[in-house]
């Protein structure tokens, strides 16, 4: 008895030919359906016979008929082809029923200005999707995305890894934020002298810093402000501003609707920044992640 062929030598196209021959039981009609020549079908049938060590189809008056072995193989091969067809089809995604968990990473500023409106948007559009958020660690993002522990991160173009996919969400500017009860809150503008004379708070994510981009600009103007408080979070900063007479230079979106606070235009120009959404190639074409990225962009545009 001939030894069965190794599975690695079995061409999946042969299984398709087998399935069509089972349905047509005619080599000419099978060739027409497969868009190949009749000799090509005959050649594939020869390879099928070698693979399964059985004639599979024998000549009949009006074509060919399957052997018992072919009849036994018919349903398993049909099942395999159906499974393969499903594998190559784009995955279906229905936001109304999906229970996917998406993991996002960003600073507290990003979580406040992007995640909060996103959750409100998803509440009715995708009620079963779960959003997990993490404070971002820039240097770990490439590894986290490769491993799948982070799906989308909010960074700046300057800090985003070059090998990740990305899209700019919006351009941000800075304003001077202060309590509505602050002595300067009733003014329509603040002078450079008033700004430098006031006490300031600053955000230092790594902790302990008392200077930033604002101080760099002031130094170029030959000026210096009084930074007396350094905190690791913008959200803590806002609470401090509400209950003190401190000023702070903050991203404008952060305080657009902040209770108890008001803003003044800066008396000098501080460079803003771009908020950038990044994701890994592994989720780039998946419809669920494509849809979520579209929802994030829609939230951003709605807030503009």
Residue pairs with C-beta under 8 A, 6 or more apart in sequence:
1 53
2 53
3 53
4 51
4 52
4 53
5 50
5 51
5 52
5 53
9 51
10 51
11 47
12 84
13 44
14 44
14 47
14 48
14 51
15 77
15 80
15 81
16 34
16 81
17 30
17 34
17 41
17 44
17 45
17 48
18 48
18 56
18 70
18 73
18 77
19 74
19 77
19 78
19 81
20 30
20 33
20 34
21 27
21 30
21 41
21 45
21 56
21 57
21 64
21 66
22 66
22 70
22 74
24 30
24 33
24 63
25 57
25 60
25 63
25 64
25 65
25 66
26 62
26 63
26 64
27 38
27 41
27 42
27 45
27 63
27 64
28 38
29 63
30 41
31 37
31 38
31 40
31 41
34 40
34 41
45 56
45 57
48 56
49 55
49 56
52 69
52 73
54 67
54 69
54 70
55 67
56 66
56 67
56 69
56 70
56 73
57 64
57 65
57 66
57 67
57 70
58 64
58 65
58 67
66 74
90 287
91 286
91 287
91 288
92 287
93 286
93 287
93 288
93 291
95 125
95 126
95 129
95 288
95 291
96 125
96 126
96 127
97 128
98 126
98 128
98 129
98 288
99 128
99 129
99 130
100 129
100 130
100 288
101 129
101 130
101 131
101 132
102 129
102 130
102 131
102 132
102 151
102 152
102 289
102 292
103 131
103 132
103 133
103 134
103 149
103 150
103 151
103 152
104 111
104 115
104 131
104 132
104 133
104 134
104 150
104 151
104 152
104 153
104 154
105 133
105 134
105 135
105 136
105 137
105 141
105 144
105 150
105 152
105 153
105 154
106 114
106 115
106 133
106 135
106 136
106 153
106 154
106 155
107 135
107 136
107 154
107 205
107 234
108 135
108 233
108 234
108 235
109 234
109 251
109 254
110 136
110 154
110 275
111 133
111 135
112 234
112 235
112 254
113 251
113 253
113 254
113 275
113 303
114 154
114 169
114 275
114 296
114 299
114 300
115 131
115 133
117 299
117 302
117 303
118 131
118 295
118 296
118 299
119 131
121 295
121 298
121 299
122 129
122 131
122 295
125 295
126 295
129 292
134 150
136 153
136 154
136 155
138 155
138 159
141 150
141 153
141 155
141 161
141 164
141 278
142 161
142 163
142 164
144 150
145 151
145 153
145 164
145 278
145 279
145 280
145 282
146 280
146 282
148 282
151 279
151 280
151 283
151 289
152 277
152 278
152 279
152 289
152 292
152 293
152 296
153 277
153 278
153 279
154 169
154 275
154 276
154 277
154 278
155 276
155 278
156 273
156 274
156 275
156 276
157 166
157 168
157 274
157 276
160 166
160 276
160 278
161 278
164 278
164 279
164 280
164 281
165 278
165 279
165 280
165 281
165 284
166 276
166 277
166 278
166 279
167 276
167 277
167 293
167 297
168 274
168 275
168 276
168 277
169 274
169 275
169 276
169 277
169 296
169 297
169 300
170 253
170 274
170 275
170 300
170 304
171 272
171 273
171 274
171 275
172 251
172 252
172 253
172 272
172 273
172 274
172 275
173 251
173 252
173 272
174 214
174 249
174 250
174 251
174 252
174 266
174 270
174 272
175 249
175 250
175 251
175 252
175 255
175 263
175 264
175 265
175 266
176 190
176 195
176 247
176 248
176 249
176 263
176 264
176 265
176 266
177 238
177 241
177 247
177 248
177 249
177 250
177 254
177 255
177 258
177 261
177 262
177 263
178 184
178 185
178 241
178 245
178 246
178 247
178 248
178 261
178 262
178 263
178 264
179 185
179 241
179 242
179 243
179 244
179 245
179 260
179 261
179 262
180 260
180 261
180 262
182 245
182 247
182 262
183 245
184 190
184 194
184 198
184 247
184 264
185 262
187 264
189 264
189 265
189 267
190 264
190 265
190 266
190 267
191 267
192 221
192 223
192 267
192 268
195 225
195 247
195 266
195 267
196 218
196 223
196 224
196 225
196 226
197 226
198 225
198 226
198 245
198 246
198 247
199 226
199 227
199 228
199 229
199 245
199 246
199 247
200 225
200 226
200 227
200 228
200 229
200 246
200 247
200 248
200 249
201 227
201 228
201 229
201 230
201 231
201 237
201 240
201 241
201 244
201 246
201 247
201 248
202 209
202 210
202 211
202 212
202 214
202 227
202 229
202 230
202 231
202 248
202 249
203 212
203 230
203 231
203 232
203 233
203 234
203 237
203 248
203 250
204 210
204 212
204 230
204 231
204 232
205 232
205 233
206 232
207 230
207 232
208 230
209 230
210 227
210 230
211 227
212 249
213 270
213 271
214 225
214 249
214 270
215 224
215 225
215 227
217 268
217 269
217 270
217 271
218 224
218 225
218 268
221 268
228 246
229 240
229 246
231 237
231 240
234 250
234 251
234 254
237 248
237 250
238 250
238 254
238 255
238 258
238 261
240 246
241 247
241 248
241 261
242 259
242 260
242 261
249 266
249 270
251 272
251 273
252 263
253 303
255 261
255 263
256 303
275 300
277 293
277 296
277 297
279 289
279 293
283 289
284 290
